[in-house]
């Protein structure tokens, strides 16, 4: 009787851990979106050039809305870091240090640290507001790729720590390599989208005369590249995923079809972005959909990389 209650307690602990993981994943998306709001509202220098302090103090006087936006983004990042502390402790206690879940948590924590350092470098090097330099273009591109790796690592942890243990056995989808291409295409589309977003920020800034700023001029002149790559790439992803879904050994095809739906919504929101001249609201929807697309695609890819047995670990 006592051992049954011990087993049910440990099953509950794994379930709570799963819920906690989903909370961390959703919170990470919220932090990424808050970072986008910082850029869209030109609040990147809201805290001045001090980091980790804001305006030289721990809690700044909220003189204007830019300080509040930048400070809230930094606070959310701090809360996420504490969330990772819980992840490290919970993962270690539940799985032990030799388990792939624990190793994935360590990897994800390293990516979070890189993310924080990249965010800090934007502030310390002044790659914010109306700054139009190659340094900013490169840092922004690294930053967005890192956010995708961060989200992907969390999806991997959720996948590996499911109740069926995520045991991987030999029988896999013969078209699984196509999924790597699909993921690379999403990364390419996302990087071009970020550069597009930077171009829009500079174009709409009161402090930048685009014609007199060569890098801003170049970025603004190539803004058509993102929609073009996104439309071609979007259809390529649909084609690649369809080939994977078609296989008899395909897993969780519904996730693949969900990716199709999100691509369609993303096309629509992209058109709204252009027609409405990229207000913050449509930017948030567009970025939220890009992250949703990525999360679904990584889940779908993990399920189809290998056939998953249903043994409990
Ligand atoms: C699979 C499809 C797509 C993905 C994954 C995607 C992804 C992204 C991402 C990640 C951004 C940067 C968001 C930000 O930092 O605020 C972006 C920006 C943008 N995208 Fe897309 N996009 C897609 C399709 C499209 C399409 C089809 C269009 C146009 C018809 C479009 C138009 C734009 C515009 C105008 C921006 C700049 C918005 C801004 O100023 O922030 N996108 N996209």
Boltz pocket constraint, residues with backbone or C-beta under 6 A from the ligand:
constraints:
  - pocket:
      binder: B
      contacts: [[A, 36], [A, 186], [A, 189], [A, 190], [A, 191], [A, 192], [A, 193], [A, 194], [A, 196], [A, 197], [A, 198], [A, 200], [A, 201], [A, 226], [A, 227], [A, 230], [A, 231], [A, 234], [A, 263], [A, 266], [A, 267], [A, 268], [A, 269], [A, 270], [A, 271], [A, 273], [A, 274], [A, 278], [A, 283], [A, 284], [A, 286], [A, 287], [A, 290], [A, 293]]
      max_distance: 6.0
